[in-house]
Amino acid sequence: MFGLFIGDHDNKIDGKGRLSIPADFRRELEDGDPNCAPGGKASMVLVYGDHRRNYLEVLPIKEMMKRAKKIAKMSNGSQKRDDLQKLYYRQASTLTVDDTGRIVLSAKIRDKLGLTDSARVVGNGETFLIWNPDEYDTAPMGQLEIEEGYDPDKDPNTYLPGDDDDD
């Protein structure tokens, strides 16, 4: 594929908590797992976070390793490092796609988001998100920082940095 998760999908959750991962997302997960053979069972990291996150974030293994390296460079004992370690190491779990392209969401994780019979699987660039479909369109994305000079009513393309010749 091309290294990004894009699009959104409404997928069913069965009685055992199994959620189907879209085929194009599975290919990206396979590419992002250095131990996965082509067409194999990709592993990933599911970050559920605390009360500030009303969605799940799924990271390919390579993306998780990039974030782990960044965390390791931070000062030991800093609050920022501790918060990031808590988020990515203690409020997360590893999952593997099964033979039918599904992952199992534990009851704890389903309860956190109020997931019952479906979920919205949403591309987010290097990662993808899993939302309660009833909340996706209206829920805020955690506690986003208000940026000076940002107008939420403008076309977001006006904020893309750099030249058009970057290829």
C-alpha positions as CSV (number, residue, x, y, z in Angstrom):
1,M,0.0,0.0,0.0
2,F,1.2,3.5,0.5
3,G,1.8,3.9,4.2
4,L,-1.3,5.7,5.4
5,F,-4.7,4.7,6.8
6,I,-7.5,6.7,5.0
7,G,-11.3,6.5,4.9
8,D,-13.9,5.4,7.4
9,H,-15.8,2.2,7.7
10,D,-18.8,1.1,9.8
11,N,-18.1,-2.5,10.9
12,K,-20.1,-5.0,13.0
13,I,-18.9,-6.3,16.4
14,D,-20.1,-9.9,17.1
15,G,-21.0,-11.3,20.5
16,K,-17.4,-12.3,21.2
17,G,-16.1,-8.8,20.7
18,R,-14.6,-9.5,17.3
19,L,-14.3,-6.5,15.0
20,S,-13.4,-6.8,11.3
21,I,-10.5,-4.6,10.1
22,P,-11.0,-3.2,6.6
23,A,-8.8,-5.1,4.0
24,D,-6.8,-2.0,3.1
25,F,-6.1,-1.3,6.7
26,R,-4.9,-4.9,7.2
27,R,-2.4,-4.5,4.3
28,E,-1.0,-1.4,6.0
29,L,-0.8,-3.3,9.3
30,E,1.1,-6.1,7.5
31,D,3.5,-3.6,6.0
32,G,4.0,-2.0,9.4
33,D,4.8,-5.3,11.2
34,P,8.4,-6.3,10.5
35,N,7.7,-9.9,11.7
36,C,4.7,-10.4,9.4
37,A,5.0,-12.4,6.2
38,P,3.0,-11.0,3.2
39,G,-0.6,-12.1,3.7
40,G,0.2,-13.1,7.3
41,K,-1.3,-12.2,10.6
42,A,-0.2,-8.7,11.5
43,S,0.3,-7.6,15.1
44,M,-0.5,-4.1,16.2
45,V,-0.8,-1.9,19.4
46,L,-4.2,-0.8,20.5
47,V,-4.0,2.3,22.8
48,Y,-7.2,2.8,24.8
49,G,-6.0,5.6,27.2
50,D,-7.9,7.0,30.1
51,H,-10.9,9.2,30.4
52,R,-9.5,11.8,28.0
53,R,-9.7,9.4,25.1
54,N,-13.2,8.6,23.8
55,Y,-11.7,6.5,21.0
56,L,-9.2,3.7,20.5
57,E,-6.0,4.3,18.5
58,V,-4.4,1.5,16.6
59,L,-0.7,1.7,15.7
60,P,1.3,-0.5,13.4
61,I,4.3,-2.0,15.2
62,K,6.8,0.2,13.3
63,E,4.8,3.4,14.3
64,M,4.8,2.2,17.9
65,M,8.6,1.7,17.8
66,K,9.0,5.3,16.5
67,R,7.0,6.6,19.4
68,A,8.9,4.4,21.9
69,K,12.2,5.8,20.6
70,K,10.9,9.4,21.1
71,I,9.8,8.6,24.6
72,A,13.1,7.0,25.5
73,K,14.9,10.3,24.5
74,M,12.9,12.2,27.1
75,S,14.2,13.0,30.6
76,N,13.7,10.3,33.1
77,G,11.3,11.4,35.8
78,S,9.6,14.1,33.7
79,Q,5.8,14.3,33.9
80,K,5.5,14.3,30.1
81,R,7.6,11.1,29.8
82,D,5.6,9.4,32.6
83,D,2.3,10.4,31.0
84,L,3.4,9.1,27.6
85,Q,4.7,5.9,29.1
86,K,1.4,5.4,30.9
87,L,-0.5,6.0,27.6
88,Y,1.6,3.8,25.3
89,Y,2.8,1.1,27.7
90,R,0.2,0.7,30.4
91,Q,-3.0,1.9,28.7
92,A,-2.4,-0.2,25.6
93,S,-2.4,-3.8,24.5
94,T,-1.1,-5.8,21.6
95,L,-3.4,-7.6,19.2
96,T,-3.1,-9.8,16.2
97,V,-5.4,-10.0,13.2
98,D,-7.0,-13.5,13.0
99,D,-7.5,-15.6,9.9
100,T,-10.7,-13.9,9.1
101,G,-9.3,-10.3,9.4
102,R,-10.7,-9.6,12.8
103,I,-9.4,-8.4,16.1
104,V,-10.9,-9.1,19.5
105,L,-11.9,-6.1,21.6
106,S,-12.0,-7.0,25.3
107,A,-15.2,-6.4,27.3
108,K,-13.3,-3.7,29.3
109,I,-12.4,-1.8,26.1
110,R,-15.9,-2.2,24.6
111,D,-17.4,-0.9,27.8
112,K,-15.1,2.1,27.9
113,L,-16.5,3.3,24.6
114,G,-20.0,1.9,24.9
115,L,-19.4,-0.4,21.9
116,T,-22.1,-2.9,21.4
117,D,-22.8,-4.2,17.9
118,S,-20.8,-1.9,15.7
119,A,-17.8,0.5,15.5
120,R,-16.6,3.1,13.2
121,V,-13.0,2.4,11.9
122,V,-11.4,5.7,10.8
123,G,-8.2,6.3,9.0
124,N,-5.9,8.8,10.8
125,G,-2.7,8.8,8.6
126,E,-0.1,6.7,10.4
127,T,-2.7,5.2,12.7
128,F,-6.4,4.5,12.7
129,L,-9.1,5.1,15.2
130,I,-12.0,3.0,16.5
131,W,-15.0,5.0,17.6
132,N,-18.5,4.5,18.9
133,P,-20.4,5.3,15.7
134,D,-23.0,7.3,17.7
135,E,-20.3,9.6,19.0
136,Y,-17.9,9.9,16.1
137,D,-19.5,12.9,14.4
138,T,-20.1,15.0,17.5
139,A,-17.4,14.0,20.0
140,P,-14.3,16.2,20.5
141,M,-10.9,14.5,19.9
142,G,-9.6,14.7,23.5
143,Q,-8.2,18.0,24.6
144,L,-6.9,19.6,21.5
145,E,-4.7,22.7,21.9
146,I,-6.1,26.0,20.6
147,E,-3.7,27.3,18.1
148,E,-3.1,31.0,17.4
149,G,-4.1,31.9,13.9
150,Y,-6.3,28.8,13.3
151,D,-9.8,29.4,11.9
152,P,-11.9,26.2,12.1
153,D,-14.2,27.6,9.5
154,K,-11.5,27.8,6.8
155,D,-10.6,25.0,4.4
156,P,-8.0,22.9,6.2
157,N,-5.9,22.8,3.0
158,T,-4.9,26.4,3.6
159,Y,-2.8,25.2,6.6
160,L,-0.7,22.7,4.7
161,P,3.0,23.7,5.0
162,G,5.6,23.7,2.3
163,D,5.8,23.9,-1.4
164,D,3.9,21.9,-4.0
165,D,7.2,20.7,-5.3
166,D,8.0,18.4,-2.3
167,D,7.8,15.1,-4.3
